[in-house]
Amino acid sequence: MEVKPGKYTYDYPRASITSDCVIFGYDGGKLKILLIQRGIDPFKGMWAFPGGFLRMDETVEECARRELLEETGLATAYMEQFHTFSTVNRDPRGRVVTIAFFALVKISEVKGGDDAAKAAWFDLDALPELAFDHAQILEVAKQKLKERMHFEPVGFELIDEPFKMPDLQNLYEEILGVQFDRGNFSKKMLAMDILEETGDRAPDASRRIPKMYRFNKEKYQMMKEKGKGFSVEF
């Protein structure tokens, strides 16, 4: 018996959808990304971002978070969708559109998931050749991260707490590619009143012993409610 197409079955090609996740980390001196060495074709043996095909029962963000969990062991982290890549021939397996996210994690909290043996952190200035169009994806992700760093406190998602003010400055200089005056940077950060001293420093400690800070999310929310914005512009 001939099986007739269903009411909403159409006879035309359909694209597949994937989520790719650019995972940034910071080791105290260098911005890094987490890459996965592919074990199958296409591009077997090459390095790529964690990613996968969208399942029928999940959103693209859920797909990206699943990949993040599998590769880092982190169920929650700062994650943001930043671009859709749809070049016709970007994937030799067929017509594949990828929706890209970037995630910011503290390297010290990464435990690694099932594929940890195939994952490694790389400095941005010492990357292997990337599979697919992931080199292009990375360039867009880096630019989006810089934009966020200027006007949102996303940098605190990368740095271990408590931290010294020079450590925070080094993070911003590494990502933004600029040099800040130490005194002006500290004054600007403290003036926003979103940092709190940890109390690890004795009140009578020598001035040579640096103060330690944490980011106070509650104070940042209060600042936003008052119509004030975060900015590292000087």
Accessible surface in RSA format (square Angstrom, percent):
REM  Atomic radii and reference values for relative SASA: ProtOr
REM  Chains: A
REM  Algorithm: Lee & Richards
REM  Probe-radius: 1.40
REM  Slices: 20
REM RES _ NUM      All-atoms   Total-Side   Main-Chain    Non-polar    All polar
REM                ABS   REL    ABS   REL    ABS   REL    ABS   REL    ABS   REL
RES MET A   1   224.50 116.3 143.12  94.7  81.38 193.8 117.27  99.7 107.24 142.1
RES GLU A   2   147.55  84.7 121.45  91.9  26.10  62.1  50.23  97.2  97.32  79.5
RES VAL A   3   128.53  84.6 104.10  94.2  24.43  58.9 107.05  93.0  21.47  58.2
RES LYS A   4   166.05  81.0 148.87  91.3  17.18  40.9  91.54  82.4  74.51  79.4
RES PRO A   5   103.13  75.2  76.17  69.4  26.96  98.0  85.60  70.7  17.53 108.9
RES GLY A   6    44.90  55.4   0.00   N/A  44.90  55.4  33.43  91.7  11.47  25.7
RES LYS A   7   170.85  83.4 133.46  81.9  37.40  89.0  95.05  85.5  75.80  80.7
RES TYR A   8   154.91  72.3 137.66  78.3  17.24  44.9 108.95  81.9  45.96  56.7
RES THR A   9    76.79  54.6  62.42  63.3  14.37  34.2  40.31  54.2  36.47  55.1
RES TYR A  10   113.79  53.1 100.88  57.4  12.90  33.6  79.45  59.7  34.34  42.3
RES ASP A  11   154.76 108.4 119.79 119.2  34.97  82.7  42.78 100.7 111.98 111.7
RES TYR A  12   129.51  60.5 113.85  64.8  15.66  40.8  84.40  63.4  45.11  55.6
RES PRO A  13   129.74  94.6 104.54  95.3  25.20  91.6 116.59  96.3  13.15  81.7
RES ARG A  14   154.81  65.0 121.34  61.9  33.47  79.7  61.26  83.7  93.55  56.7
RES ALA A  15    53.87  49.5  24.77  38.2  29.09  66.2  24.88  35.0  28.99  76.8
RES SER A  16    47.85  40.4  41.08  54.8   6.76  15.6  10.74  22.9  37.11  52.0
RES ILE A  17    69.50  39.5  63.35  47.2   6.14  14.8  63.35  45.6   6.14  16.7
RES THR A  18     9.22   6.6   9.22   9.3   0.00   0.0   7.37   9.9   1.85   2.8
RES SER A  19     0.70   0.6   0.00   0.0   0.70   1.6   0.00   0.0   0.70   1.0
RES ASP A  20    11.24   7.9  11.24  11.2   0.00   0.0   0.00   0.0  11.24  11.2
RES CYS A  21     0.29   0.2   0.29   0.3   0.00   0.0   0.29   0.7   0.00   0.0
RES VAL A  22     0.00   0.0   0.00   0.0   0.00   0.0   0.00   0.0   0.00   0.0
RES ILE A  23     0.00   0.0   0.00   0.0   0.00   0.0   0.00   0.0   0.00   0.0
RES PHE A  24     0.00   0.0   0.00   0.0   0.00   0.0   0.00   0.0   0.00   0.0
RES GLY A  25     0.00   0.0   0.00   N/A   0.00   0.0   0.00   0.0   0.00   0.0
RES TYR A  26    14.02   6.5   4.47   2.5   9.55  24.8   4.09   3.1   9.93  12.2
RES ASP A  27    77.70  54.4  41.00  40.8  36.69  86.8  26.61  62.6  51.09  50.9
RES GLY A  28    52.68  65.0   0.00   N/A  52.68  65.0  30.05  82.5  22.63  50.7
RES GLY A  29    44.21  54.5   0.00   N/A  44.21  54.5  29.92  82.1  14.29  32.0
RES LYS A  30    81.82  39.9  81.82  50.2   0.00   0.0  50.13  45.1  31.69  33.8
RES LEU A  31     6.82   3.8   6.24   4.5   0.57   1.4   6.24   4.4   0.57   1.5
RES LYS A  32    34.94  17.0  34.94  21.4   0.00   0.0  11.42  10.3  23.51  25.0
RES ILE A  33     0.00   0.0   0.00   0.0   0.00   0.0   0.00   0.0   0.00   0.0
RES LEU A  34     5.12   2.9   5.12   3.7   0.00   0.0   5.12   3.6   0.00   0.0
RES LEU A  35     0.00   0.0   0.00   0.0   0.00   0.0   0.00   0.0   0.00   0.0
RES ILE A  36    21.90  12.5  21.90  16.3   0.00   0.0  21.90  15.8   0.00   0.0
RES GLN A  37    71.41  39.9  69.47  50.8   1.95   4.6   6.69  14.2  64.72  49.1
RES ARG A  38    43.07  18.1  35.91  18.3   7.16  17.0  10.16  13.9  32.91  19.9
RES GLY A  39    39.38  48.6   0.00   N/A  39.38  48.6  20.80  57.1  18.58  41.6
RES ILE A  40   120.28  68.4 118.24  88.1   2.04   4.9 120.28  86.6   0.00   0.0
RES ASP A  41   105.43  73.8  88.67  88.3  16.76  39.6  30.58  72.0  74.85  74.6
RES PRO A  42    23.64  17.2  20.41  18.6   3.24  11.8  23.59  19.5   0.06   0.4
RES PHE A  43    70.30  35.2  55.09  34.1  15.21  39.6  63.32  38.4   6.98  20.0
RES LYS A  44   135.66  66.2 111.89  68.7  23.76  56.6  54.88  49.4  80.78  86.0
RES GLY A  45    37.04  45.7   0.00   N/A  37.04  45.7  25.31  69.5  11.74  26.3
RES MET A  46    47.71  24.7  44.83  29.7   2.88   6.9  29.60  25.2  18.11  24.0
RES TRP A  47    46.71  18.7  46.71  22.6   0.00   0.0  32.25  17.2  14.46  23.5
RES ALA A  48     3.36   3.1   3.36   5.2   0.00   0.0   3.36   4.7   0.00   0.0
RES PHE A  49     7.66   3.8   0.00   0.0   7.66  19.9   0.00   0.0   7.66  21.9
RES PRO A  50     3.25   2.4   0.00   0.0   3.25  11.8   3.25   2.7   0.00   0.0
RES GLY A  51    29.21  36.0   0.00   N/A  29.21  36.0   3.96  10.9  25.25  56.5
RES GLY A  52    19.73  24.3   0.00   N/A  19.73  24.3  18.46  50.6   1.28   2.9
RES PHE A  53    88.89  44.5  79.35  49.1   9.54  24.8  79.35  48.1   9.54  27.3
RES LEU A  54    50.97  28.4  31.31  22.4  19.66  49.4  31.31  22.0  19.66  52.9
RES ARG A  55   128.96  54.1 121.84  62.1   7.12  16.9  40.67  55.6  88.28  53.5
RES MET A  56   196.95 102.0 161.22 106.7  35.73  85.1 132.09 112.3  64.86  85.9
RES ASP A  57   126.62  88.7  91.42  91.0  35.19  83.2  50.56 119.0  76.05  75.8
RES GLU A  58    27.71  15.9  12.35   9.3  15.36  36.6  10.35  20.0  17.36  14.2
RES THR A  59    79.65  56.7  72.56  73.6   7.09  16.9  76.01 102.1   3.64   5.5
RES VAL A  60    32.45  21.4  30.93  28.0   1.51   3.6  30.93  26.9   1.51   4.1
RES GLU A  61    80.45  46.2  80.43  60.8   0.02   0.0  19.49  37.7  60.95  49.8
RES GLU A  62    90.29  51.8  85.01  64.3   5.28  12.6  37.31  72.2  52.97  43.3
RES CYS A  63     0.00   0.0   0.00   0.0   0.00   0.0   0.00   0.0   0.00   0.0
RES ALA A  64     0.28   0.3   0.00   0.0   0.28   0.6   0.28   0.4   0.00   0.0
RES ARG A  65    68.50  28.8  65.47  33.4   3.03   7.2  37.13  50.7  31.37  19.0
RES ARG A  66    45.82  19.2  39.39  20.1   6.43  15.3  33.03  45.1  12.79   7.7
RES GLU A  67    13.79   7.9  13.79  10.4   0.00   0.0   0.18   0.3  13.62  11.1
RES LEU A  68     0.31   0.2   0.31   0.2   0.00   0.0   0.31   0.2   0.00   0.0
RES LEU A  69    84.00  46.8  81.86  58.6   2.14   5.4  81.86  57.5   2.14   5.8
RES GLU A  70    54.36  31.2  49.71  37.6   4.65  11.1  23.67  45.8  30.70  25.1
RES GLU A  71     6.91   4.0   4.43   3.4   2.48   5.9   0.00   0.0   6.91   5.6
RES THR A  72     0.00   0.0   0.00   0.0   0.00   0.0   0.00   0.0   0.00   0.0
RES GLY A  73    26.82  33.1   0.00   N/A  26.82  33.1  10.28  28.2  16.54  37.0
RES LEU A  74    19.08  10.6  17.13  12.3   1.95   4.9  18.84  13.2   0.24   0.7
RES ALA A  75    69.97  64.3  51.31  79.2  18.66  42.5  53.63  75.5  16.34  43.3
RES THR A  76   114.81  81.7 102.97 104.4  11.84  28.2  71.29  95.7  43.52  65.8
RES ALA A  77    23.88  22.0   2.55   3.9  21.33  48.5  17.21  24.2   6.68  17.7
RES TYR A  78    56.31  26.3  45.79  26.1  10.53  27.4  47.68  35.8   8.63  10.6
RES MET A  79    23.49  12.2   0.66   0.4  22.83  54.4   0.66   0.6  22.83  30.2
RES GLU A  80    30.59  17.6  25.86  19.6   4.74  11.3  25.17  48.7   5.42   4.4
RES GLN A  81    93.11  52.1  72.78  53.2  20.33  48.4  17.84  38.0  75.27  57.1
RES PHE A  82    18.16   9.1   0.45   0.3  17.71  46.1   7.61   4.6  10.55  30.2
RES HIS A  83    83.64  45.7  75.33  52.4   8.32  21.3  50.60  52.1  33.05  38.5
RES THR A  84    62.73  44.6  48.66  49.3  14.07  33.5  33.53  45.0  29.20  44.1
RES PHE A  85     7.34   3.7   4.46   2.8   2.88   7.5   7.34   4.5   0.00   0.0
RES SER A  86    54.50  46.1  46.16  61.6   8.34  19.2  10.40  22.1  44.11  61.8
RES THR A  87    85.76  61.0  74.39  75.4  11.38  27.1  59.83  80.4  25.94  39.2
RES VAL A  88    94.41  62.1  89.55  81.1   4.86  11.7  89.55  77.8   4.86  13.2
RES ASN A  89   132.59  91.4 107.87 104.2  24.72  59.5  32.80  78.9  99.79  96.5
RES ARG A  90    18.52   7.8   5.33   2.7  13.18  31.4   9.26  12.7   9.26   5.6
RES ASP A  91     6.54   4.6   2.12   2.1   4.42  10.4   0.00   0.0   6.54   6.5
RES PRO A  92    89.71  65.4  47.64  43.4  42.07 152.9  60.12  49.6  29.59 183.9
RES ARG A  93   111.87  47.0  71.07  36.2  40.80  97.2  50.64  69.2  61.24  37.1
RES GLY A  94    37.15  45.8   0.00   N/A  37.15  45.8  35.99  98.8   1.16   2.6
RES ARG A  95    96.78  40.6  83.94  42.8  12.83  30.6  43.33  59.2  53.44  32.4
RES VAL A  96     4.61   3.0   4.45   4.0   0.16   0.4   4.45   3.9   0.16   0.4
RES VAL A  97    28.05  18.5  28.05  25.4   0.00   0.0  28.05  24.4   0.00   0.0
RES THR A  98     0.00   0.0   0.00   0.0   0.00   0.0   0.00   0.0   0.00   0.0
RES ILE A  99    26.86  15.3  26.86  20.0   0.00   0.0  26.86  19.3   0.00   0.0
RES ALA A 100     0.00   0.0   0.00   0.0   0.00   0.0   0.00   0.0   0.00   0.0
RES PHE A 101     4.91   2.5   4.91   3.0   0.00   0.0   4.91   3.0   0.00   0.0
RES PHE A 102     0.00   0.0   0.00   0.0   0.00   0.0   0.00   0.0   0.00   0.0
RES ALA A 103     0.00   0.0   0.00   0.0   0.00   0.0   0.00   0.0   0.00   0.0
RES LEU A 104     1.74   1.0   0.00   0.0   1.74   4.4   0.00   0.0   1.74   4.7
RES VAL A 105     3.15   2.1   0.00   0.0   3.15   7.6   3.15   2.7   0.00   0.0
RES LYS A 106    36.27  17.7  34.40  21.1   1.87   4.5  12.08  10.9  24.19  25.8
RES ILE A 107    43.92  25.0  36.98  27.5   6.94  16.7  36.98  26.6   6.94  18.8
RES SER A 108    82.00  69.3  39.02  52.1  42.98  99.0  45.41  96.7  36.59  51.3
RES GLU A 109    85.32  49.0  79.87  60.4   5.45  13.0  30.35  58.7  54.96  44.9
RES VAL A 110    33.90  22.3  12.24  11.1  21.66  52.2  12.24  10.6  21.66  58.7
RES LYS A 111   164.22  80.1 127.46  78.2  36.76  87.5 104.33  93.9  59.88  63.8
RES GLY A 112    24.95  30.8   0.00   N/A  24.95  30.8   6.34  17.4  18.61  41.7
RES GLY A 113    25.55  31.5   0.00   N/A  25.55  31.5  14.81  40.7  10.73  24.0
RES ASP A 114   141.13  98.9 105.13 104.6  36.00  85.1  33.87  79.7 107.26 107.0
RES ASP A 115    50.37  35.3  48.37  48.1   2.00   4.7   4.44  10.5  45.92  45.8
RES ALA A 116    45.25  41.6  34.40  53.1  10.85  24.7  35.41  49.9   9.85  26.1
RES ALA A 117   108.22  99.5  63.01  97.2  45.21 102.8  75.58 106.4  32.64  86.5
RES LYS A 118   106.00  51.7 102.06  62.6   3.95   9.4  61.26  55.1  44.75  47.7
RES ALA A 119    22.92  21.1   4.23   6.5  18.70  42.5   4.23   6.0  18.70  49.5
RES ALA A 120    34.62  31.8  27.96  43.1   6.66  15.1  34.62  48.8   0.00   0.0
RES TRP A 121    60.51  24.3  38.09  18.4  22.42  52.6  31.46  16.8  29.05  47.1
RES PHE A 122    40.58  20.3  37.79  23.4   2.79   7.3  40.58  24.6   0.00   0.0
RES ASP A 123    35.36  24.8  32.01  31.9   3.35   7.9   1.95   4.6  33.41  33.3
RES LEU A 124    42.55  23.7  25.96  18.6  16.59  41.7  26.10  18.3  16.45  44.3
RES ASP A 125   108.31  75.9  67.37  67.1  40.93  96.8  51.97 122.3  56.34  56.2
RES ALA A 126    66.50  61.1  44.63  68.9  21.87  49.8  56.44  79.5  10.06  26.6
RES LEU A 127    54.40  30.3  21.98  15.7  32.42  81.5  22.63  15.9  31.77  85.5
RES PRO A 128    38.32  27.9  21.16  19.3  17.15  62.4  33.25  27.5   5.07  31.5
RES GLU A 129   141.53  81.3 120.18  90.9  21.35  50.8  50.77  98.2  90.76  74.1
RES LEU A 130    19.57  10.9   4.64   3.3  14.93  37.5   4.64   3.3  14.93  40.2
RES ALA A 131     0.18   0.2   0.00   0.0   0.18   0.4   0.18   0.3   0.00   0.0
RES PHE A 132    35.52  17.8   9.04   5.6  26.48  68.9  11.56   7.0  23.96  68.6
RES ASP A 133    24.12  16.9  15.16  15.1   8.96  21.2  23.76  55.9   0.36   0.4
RES HIS A 134     5.25   2.9   5.25   3.6   0.00   0.0   3.00   3.1   2.24   2.6
RES ALA A 135    60.68  55.8  57.89  89.3   2.79   6.4  59.31  83.5   1.38   3.6
RES GLN A 136    93.40  52.2  86.66  63.3   6.74  16.0  37.09  78.9  56.31  42.7
RES ILE A 137     0.00   0.0   0.00   0.0   0.00   0.0   0.00   0.0   0.00   0.0
RES LEU A 138     5.40   3.0   5.40   3.9   0.00   0.0   5.40   3.8   0.00   0.0
RES GLU A 139    98.88  56.8  92.64  70.1   6.25  14.9  45.23  87.5  53.65  43.8
RES VAL A 140    38.68  25.5  35.56  32.2   3.12   7.5  38.65  33.6   0.03   0.1
RES ALA A 141     0.00   0.0   0.00   0.0   0.00   0.0   0.00   0.0   0.00   0.0
RES LYS A 142    57.08  27.8  55.48  34.0   1.60   3.8  26.62  24.0  30.45  32.4
RES GLN A 143    95.16  53.2  93.61  68.4   1.56   3.7  35.87  76.3  59.29  45.0
RES LYS A 144    61.86  30.2  61.86  38.0   0.00   0.0  14.48  13.0  47.39  50.5
RES LEU A 145     0.92   0.5   0.92   0.7   0.00   0.0   0.92   0.6   0.00   0.0
RES LYS A 146    74.91  36.5  74.91  46.0   0.00   0.0  26.65  24.0  48.25  51.4
RES GLU A 147    69.36  39.8  63.42  48.0   5.94  14.1  30.73  59.4  38.63  31.5
RES ARG A 148    68.93  28.9  68.02  34.7   0.91   2.2   2.03   2.8  66.90  40.5
RES MET A 149     0.00   0.0   0.00   0.0   0.00   0.0   0.00   0.0   0.00   0.0
RES HIS A 150    50.00  27.3  50.00  34.8   0.00   0.0  29.92  30.8  20.07  23.4
RES PHE A 151   117.37  58.7 108.31  67.1   9.06  23.6 108.31  65.7   9.06  25.9
RES GLU A 152    65.16  37.4  65.16  49.3   0.00   0.0  15.86  30.7  49.30  40.3
RES PRO A 153    13.97  10.2  10.81   9.9   3.16  11.5  11.05   9.1   2.92  18.1
RES VAL A 154     5.87   3.9   4.35   3.9   1.53   3.7   5.87   5.1   0.00   0.0
RES GLY A 155     0.00   0.0   0.00   N/A   0.00   0.0   0.00   0.0   0.00   0.0
RES PHE A 156     6.96   3.5   3.06   1.9   3.90  10.2   3.30   2.0   3.66  10.5
RES GLU A 157    43.71  25.1  41.30  31.2   2.41   5.7   2.08   4.0  41.63  34.0
RES LEU A 158     1.98   1.1   0.00   0.0   1.98   5.0   0.00   0.0   1.98   5.3
RES ILE A 159    10.41   5.9   9.50   7.1   0.91   2.2  10.41   7.5   0.00   0.0
RES ASP A 160    73.06  51.2  67.33  67.0   5.73  13.6  31.51  74.2  41.55  41.4
RES GLU A 161    66.22  38.0  37.06  28.0  29.17  69.4   7.25  14.0  58.97  48.1
RES PRO A 162    43.73  31.9  30.96  28.2  12.77  46.4  30.96  25.6  12.77  79.3
RES PHE A 163     3.42   1.7   1.75   1.1   1.67   4.4   3.42   2.1   0.00   0.0
RES LYS A 164    68.94  33.6  68.94  42.3   0.00   0.0  30.62  27.6  38.31  40.8
RES MET A 165    16.08   8.3  15.41  10.2   0.66   1.6  15.41  13.1   0.66   0.9
RES PRO A 166    38.07  27.7  37.77  34.4   0.30   1.1  38.03  31.4   0.04   0.2
RES ASP A 167    48.46  33.9  46.57  46.4   1.89   4.5  13.84  32.6  34.62  34.5
RES LEU A 168     0.00   0.0   0.00   0.0   0.00   0.0   0.00   0.0   0.00   0.0
RES GLN A 169     6.64   3.7   6.64   4.9   0.00   0.0   0.03   0.1   6.62   5.0
RES ASN A 170    60.24  41.5  56.45  54.6   3.79   9.1  11.88  28.6  48.36  46.7
RES LEU A 171     0.00   0.0   0.00   0.0   0.00   0.0   0.00   0.0   0.00   0.0
RES TYR A 172     0.00   0.0   0.00   0.0   0.00   0.0   0.00   0.0   0.00   0.0
RES GLU A 173    24.58  14.1  19.49  14.7   5.09  12.1   5.43  10.5  19.14  15.6
RES GLU A 174    62.81  36.1  38.74  29.3  24.07  57.3   9.57  18.5  53.25  43.5
RES ILE A 175     7.96   4.5   2.03   1.5   5.92  14.3   3.47   2.5   4.49  12.2
RES LEU A 176    13.93   7.8   1.50   1.1  12.43  31.2   1.58   1.1  12.35  33.2
RES GLY A 177    63.31  78.1   0.00   N/A  63.31  78.1  32.23  88.4  31.09  69.6
RES VAL A 178    63.54  41.8  56.06  50.8   7.48  18.0  62.79  54.6   0.74   2.0
RES GLN A 179   157.72  88.2 127.85  93.4  29.87  71.1  60.94 129.7  96.77  73.4
RES PHE A 180    33.46  16.7  19.13  11.9  14.32  37.3  22.63  13.7  10.83  31.0
RES ASP A 181    88.53  62.0  70.63  70.3  17.89  42.3  29.18  68.7  59.34  59.2
RES ARG A 182   135.48  56.9 130.84  66.7   4.64  11.0  62.63  85.6  72.86  44.2
RES GLY A 183    46.77  57.7   0.00   N/A  46.77  57.7  38.04 104.4   8.73  19.6
RES ASN A 184    82.12  56.6  79.33  76.7   2.78   6.7   9.40  22.6  72.72  70.3
RES PHE A 185     0.00   0.0   0.00   0.0   0.00   0.0   0.00   0.0   0.00   0.0
RES SER A 186    28.59  24.2  28.59  38.2   0.00   0.0  13.22  28.1  15.37  21.5
RES LYS A 187   153.93  75.1 146.31  89.8   7.62  18.1  94.70  85.2  59.23  63.1
RES LYS A 188    65.00  31.7  60.63  37.2   4.37  10.4  25.40  22.9  39.60  42.2
RES MET A 189     0.00   0.0   0.00   0.0   0.00   0.0   0.00   0.0   0.00   0.0
RES LEU A 190    79.58  44.3  64.94  46.5  14.63  36.8  66.09  46.4  13.49  36.3
RES ALA A 191    82.41  75.8  43.76  67.5  38.66  87.9  56.92  80.2  25.49  67.5
RES MET A 192    26.39  13.7  14.78   9.8  11.61  27.6  19.67  16.7   6.72   8.9
RES ASP A 193    84.75  59.4  80.90  80.5   3.84   9.1  27.26  64.2  57.49  57.3
RES ILE A 194     0.09   0.1   0.09   0.1   0.00   0.0   0.09   0.1   0.00   0.0
RES LEU A 195    13.14   7.3   0.32   0.2  12.82  32.2   0.32   0.2  12.82  34.5
RES GLU A 196    68.83  39.5  63.70  48.2   5.13  12.2  18.57  35.9  50.26  41.0
RES GLU A 197    94.96  54.5  71.23  53.9  23.73  56.5  23.10  44.7  71.86  58.7
RES THR A 198    33.23  23.6   1.57   1.6  31.67  75.5   5.80   7.8  27.44  41.5
RES GLY A 199    67.27  83.0   0.00   N/A  67.27  83.0  36.76 100.9  30.51  68.3
RES ASP A 200    99.54  69.7  61.36  61.1  38.18  90.3  28.04  66.0  71.50  71.3
RES ARG A 201    50.19  21.1  32.92  16.8  17.28  41.1  11.97  16.4  38.22  23.2
RES ALA A 202    52.52  48.3  41.31  63.8  11.21  25.5  47.34  66.7   5.18  13.7
RES PRO A 203   141.32 103.0 103.36  94.2  37.96 138.0 115.15  95.1  26.17 162.6
RES ASP A 204   131.62  92.2  97.95  97.5  33.66  79.6  49.75 117.1  81.87  81.6
RES ALA A 205    22.99  21.1   4.30   6.6  18.70  42.5  12.27  17.3  10.73  28.4
RES SER A 206    60.05  50.7  44.09  58.8  15.97  36.8  42.87  91.3  17.19  24.1
RES ARG A 207   231.47  97.2 204.41 104.2  27.06  64.4  80.40 109.9 151.07  91.6
RES ARG A 208   222.25  93.3 193.10  98.4  29.16  69.4  72.85  99.6 149.40  90.5
RES ILE A 209    90.01  51.2  87.97  65.5   2.04   4.9  89.12  64.2   0.88   2.4
RES PRO A 210    59.79  43.6  48.12  43.9  11.67  42.4  57.43  47.4   2.36  14.7
RES LYS A 211    87.24  42.6  81.53  50.0   5.70  13.6  34.08  30.7  53.16  56.6
RES MET A 212    45.42  23.5  43.54  28.8   1.88   4.5  36.96  31.4   8.46  11.2
RES TYR A 213    15.65   7.3  15.65   8.9   0.00   0.0   5.37   4.0  10.28  12.7
RES ARG A 214    89.80  37.7  89.80  45.8   0.00   0.0  21.66  29.6  68.14  41.3
RES PHE A 215    26.21  13.1  11.10   6.9  15.11  39.3  11.10   6.7  15.11  43.3
RES ASN A 216    22.60  15.6  19.21  18.6   3.39   8.2   3.62   8.7  18.98  18.3
RES LYS A 217   122.26  59.6 120.73  74.1   1.53   3.6  72.45  65.2  49.81  53.1
RES GLU A 218   123.09  70.7 119.08  90.1   4.01   9.6  64.13 124.0  58.96  48.1
RES LYS A 219    72.96  35.6  69.06  42.4   3.91   9.3  41.04  36.9  31.92  34.0
RES TYR A 220    24.14  11.3  24.14  13.7   0.00   0.0  14.12  10.6  10.02  12.4
RES GLN A 221    87.99  49.2  87.99  64.3   0.00   0.0  33.60  71.5  54.38  41.2
RES MET A 222   104.39  54.1 103.46  68.5   0.92   2.2  81.32  69.1  23.07  30.6
RES MET A 223    14.35   7.4  10.60   7.0   3.74   8.9  10.36   8.8   3.98   5.3
RES LYS A 224   103.93  50.7  87.79  53.9  16.14  38.4  45.08  40.6  58.85  62.7
RES GLU A 225   144.90  83.2 105.29  79.7  39.61  94.3  48.58  94.0  96.32  78.6
RES LYS A 226   142.13  69.3 108.11  66.3  34.02  81.0  68.77  61.9  73.35  78.1
RES GLY A 227    70.93  87.5   0.00   N/A  70.93  87.5  36.32  99.7  34.61  77.5
RES LYS A 228   127.34  62.1 118.47  72.7   8.87  21.1  72.82  65.5  54.53  58.1
RES GLY A 229    59.02  72.8   0.00   N/A  59.02  72.8  33.39  91.6  25.64  57.4
RES PHE A 230     5.72   2.9   0.00   0.0   5.72  14.9   0.00   0.0   5.72  16.4
RES SER A 231    24.60  20.8  24.33  32.5   0.27   0.6  20.23  43.1   4.37   6.1
RES VAL A 232     1.99   1.3   0.00   0.0   1.99   4.8   0.00   0.0   1.99   5.4
RES GLU A 233    81.65  46.9  75.03  56.8   6.63  15.8  35.18  68.0  46.48  37.9
RES PHE A 234   119.20  59.6  37.96  23.5  81.24 211.4  75.09  45.5  44.11 126.3
END  Absolute sums over single chains surface
CHAIN  1 A    13440.1      10399.7       3040.4       7119.3       6320.8
END  Absolute sums over all chains
TOTAL         13440.1      10399.7       3040.4       7119.3       6320.8
